[in-house]
Amino acid sequence: MPGIAMVVFSVPTADDEVRLLREYVFPAMDRLDDSAELSADHRIRAFRYGADPDLPGGEIRMAIEGEFETVVDHERDRWNDLRESSFVDSWCVEAQETDAKSIAADRFAGDRPDVAAHAPFLATSAAKEWYETFDGPVPAVADDDAAVSAGWWMFVHLFANIQGADWDDEIDALLVGIENRLRSLEAYQGPDSARERLDDIRERVDSFETMLDASDSAV
């Protein structure tokens, strides 16, 4: 029965997550799609968990949706080789007899569980191309003092633009994202960290308001 297998790779450090993505996860996505040996209907998404302070090292979770048992059987020897090479400390498979859409419907409110279900797979595909294009990590903001700085924040804006989103749509999305990340920061690093970051946000908003007031007075 189609479902989801979550393959959990524990690696020595958070930096090793990048190596695992580059050397195994992303190449595996292409190899499994093109494999003449594998006819299983599947798709793959990945998450990094090394930012979790409770983890002793790094962790990559690679989800396989669809006929996952065939993919797991096909890849098991490769995962054992990764473990024996000390590249990966350990791996395990957590299987669920459900699909991404059902999981998303349980976790996210709203009437579009298909959006929440597809987003991780689309994000993984986009991240794969970024990793293949750039040698090192792409900063969120390359130069905070620049009038318009390059960085992966542009991806969010350009994705919104291509969908025809307007200013209000994009700002609403960013506000939801800020709230979500502050809640996550509070859960992982405590309320003081979340409040400190919120103070930074208020300061940025206040400085922008001052700039707008100065623009109005100059007109």
C-alpha positions as CSV (number, residue, x, y, z in Angstrom):
1,M,0.0,0.0,0.0
2,P,1.4,3.4,-0.9
3,G,2.4,5.6,2.1
4,I,5.3,7.5,3.4
5,A,8.7,6.3,4.8
6,M,10.8,8.8,6.8
7,V,14.4,7.8,6.5
8,V,16.2,9.4,9.5
9,F,20.0,9.9,9.0
10,S,22.0,10.9,12.1
11,V,25.3,12.6,11.1
12,P,28.2,13.8,13.3
13,T,27.6,17.6,13.0
14,A,25.1,20.0,11.5
15,D,27.7,20.8,8.8
16,D,27.6,17.2,7.7
17,E,23.9,17.7,6.7
18,V,25.1,19.7,3.8
19,R,27.5,17.0,2.7
20,L,24.8,14.3,3.0
21,L,22.4,16.4,0.9
22,R,25.1,17.1,-1.8
23,E,26.6,13.6,-1.9
24,Y,23.6,11.4,-1.4
25,V,20.1,12.9,-1.1
26,F,20.1,15.1,-4.2
27,P,22.0,12.7,-6.5
28,A,19.6,9.9,-5.3
29,M,16.6,12.0,-6.4
30,D,18.0,12.0,-10.0
31,R,19.3,8.5,-9.9
32,L,16.1,7.0,-8.7
33,D,14.0,9.0,-11.2
34,D,16.2,7.8,-14.0
35,S,16.8,4.2,-12.8
36,A,15.8,1.5,-15.2
37,E,15.8,-0.9,-12.2
38,L,13.2,1.0,-10.2
39,S,9.7,1.5,-11.5
40,A,8.2,2.5,-8.1
41,D,6.0,5.6,-8.2
42,H,7.5,7.9,-5.6
43,R,8.7,11.4,-4.8
44,I,11.2,12.6,-2.2
45,R,11.5,15.6,0.2
46,A,14.1,16.4,2.8
47,F,14.5,18.4,6.0
48,R,17.5,19.5,8.1
49,Y,17.3,19.3,11.9
50,G,20.8,20.3,12.9
51,A,19.6,23.6,14.3
52,D,17.8,21.8,17.1
53,P,19.9,22.4,20.2
54,D,18.7,19.1,21.7
55,L,20.4,17.1,19.0
56,P,24.0,16.0,19.7
57,G,24.9,16.3,16.0
58,G,23.1,16.8,12.7
59,E,20.0,15.1,11.3
60,I,18.5,14.7,7.8
61,R,15.0,13.4,7.4
62,M,14.3,12.1,3.9
63,A,10.7,11.3,3.2
64,I,9.7,8.9,0.4
65,E,6.1,9.1,-0.5
66,G,4.5,6.5,-2.7
67,E,5.7,3.0,-3.2
68,F,8.3,3.5,-0.6
69,E,9.0,-0.1,0.3
70,T,10.6,-0.6,-3.2
71,V,12.7,2.5,-2.8
72,V,13.9,1.4,0.7
73,D,14.8,-2.0,-0.5
74,H,16.7,-0.5,-3.5
75,E,18.7,2.0,-1.3
76,R,19.3,0.0,1.9
77,D,22.8,-1.2,0.9
78,R,23.8,2.4,0.1
79,W,22.6,3.5,3.5
80,N,24.6,0.8,5.2
81,D,27.7,1.8,3.2
82,L,27.2,5.4,4.4
83,R,27.0,4.2,8.0
84,E,30.1,1.9,7.7
85,S,32.1,4.8,6.2
86,S,31.4,6.9,9.4
87,F,29.8,9.5,7.2
88,V,26.5,8.7,8.8
89,D,26.3,7.7,12.4
90,S,23.0,5.8,12.0
91,W,19.9,5.5,9.9
92,C,16.4,4.1,10.5
93,V,13.1,4.0,8.6
94,E,9.8,5.2,10.1
95,A,6.9,4.2,7.9
96,Q,3.4,5.6,7.8
97,E,0.5,4.1,5.9
98,T,-0.9,7.5,4.8
99,D,-0.1,10.2,2.3
100,A,1.3,13.7,2.5
101,K,-2.1,15.3,1.9
102,S,-3.7,13.5,4.8
103,I,-0.8,14.5,7.1
104,A,-1.0,18.1,5.9
105,A,-4.8,18.2,6.5
106,D,-4.2,17.1,10.1
107,R,-1.4,19.5,10.8
108,F,-2.4,22.7,8.9
109,A,-5.7,24.6,9.2
110,G,-7.5,25.8,6.1
111,D,-9.2,24.3,3.1
112,R,-6.1,23.7,0.9
113,P,-4.2,20.7,2.4
114,D,-2.9,20.1,-1.1
115,V,-0.7,23.2,-0.8
116,A,0.8,22.1,2.5
117,A,1.3,18.6,1.1
118,H,3.1,19.7,-2.0
119,A,5.2,22.5,-0.6
120,P,7.9,20.4,1.0
121,F,8.5,18.4,-2.2
122,L,8.6,21.6,-4.3
123,A,11.0,23.3,-1.8
124,T,13.3,20.2,-1.9
125,S,13.5,20.4,-5.7
126,A,14.2,24.1,-5.6
127,A,16.8,23.7,-2.9
128,K,18.5,20.9,-4.9
129,E,19.0,23.3,-7.8
130,W,20.4,26.0,-5.5
131,Y,22.9,23.5,-4.0
132,E,23.9,22.5,-7.5
133,T,24.3,26.1,-8.7
134,F,26.3,27.5,-5.8
135,D,29.4,26.1,-4.1
136,G,28.5,27.3,-0.6
137,P,25.4,28.3,1.4
138,V,23.4,31.2,0.0
139,P,22.8,33.8,2.6
140,A,19.3,35.0,3.4
141,V,20.5,38.6,3.0
142,A,24.0,39.1,1.6
143,D,24.4,42.7,2.8
144,D,22.0,44.0,5.4
145,D,23.1,47.6,4.8
146,A,22.5,47.6,1.0
147,A,19.5,49.4,-0.4
148,V,18.4,46.1,-2.0
149,S,20.5,43.1,-1.1
150,A,20.8,39.8,-2.9
151,G,20.0,36.6,-1.0
152,W,17.6,33.8,-0.9
153,W,14.9,36.2,0.3
154,M,14.6,37.0,-3.4
155,F,13.3,33.4,-4.0
156,V,10.3,34.1,-1.8
157,H,9.6,37.4,-3.6
158,L,10.1,36.0,-7.1
159,F,7.9,33.0,-6.3
160,A,5.2,35.3,-5.1
161,N,5.6,37.5,-8.2
162,I,5.3,34.6,-10.7
163,Q,2.0,33.6,-9.0
164,G,0.7,37.1,-9.5
165,A,0.7,38.0,-5.8
166,D,0.5,41.7,-5.0
167,W,2.2,43.7,-2.2
168,D,-0.5,42.8,0.4
169,D,-0.4,39.1,-0.5
170,E,3.4,39.0,0.0
171,I,3.4,41.0,3.2
172,D,0.6,38.8,4.6
173,A,2.7,35.7,3.8
174,L,5.8,37.2,5.5
175,L,3.8,38.1,8.6
176,V,2.5,34.6,8.9
177,G,6.1,33.3,8.4
178,I,7.4,35.7,11.1
179,E,4.8,34.5,13.6
180,N,5.5,30.9,12.8
181,R,9.2,31.2,13.2
182,L,8.9,33.2,16.5
183,R,6.7,30.4,17.9
184,S,9.2,27.8,16.7
185,L,12.1,29.9,18.2
186,E,10.2,30.0,21.5
187,A,9.7,26.3,21.5
188,Y,13.3,25.4,20.7
189,Q,15.3,28.2,22.4
190,G,12.9,29.6,24.9
191,P,10.7,32.8,25.3
192,D,13.7,35.1,25.9
193,S,15.2,34.3,22.5
194,A,11.8,34.9,20.8
195,R,11.3,38.2,22.6
196,E,14.8,39.3,21.7
197,R,14.1,38.6,18.0
198,L,10.7,40.3,18.3
199,D,12.4,43.4,19.7
200,D,14.7,43.4,16.6
201,I,11.7,43.3,14.4
202,R,10.0,46.2,16.2
203,E,13.3,48.2,15.8
204,R,13.4,47.5,12.1
205,V,9.7,48.5,11.6
206,D,10.2,51.7,13.7
207,S,13.2,52.7,11.6
208,F,11.3,52.1,8.4
209,E,8.4,54.2,9.8
210,T,10.9,57.0,10.5
211,M,12.1,56.8,6.9
212,L,8.6,57.0,5.6
213,D,7.9,60.1,7.8
214,A,11.0,61.7,6.4
215,S,9.9,61.0,2.8
216,D,6.5,62.5,3.5
217,S,7.9,65.7,4.9
218,A,10.2,66.0,1.9
219,V,7.4,65.9,-0.6
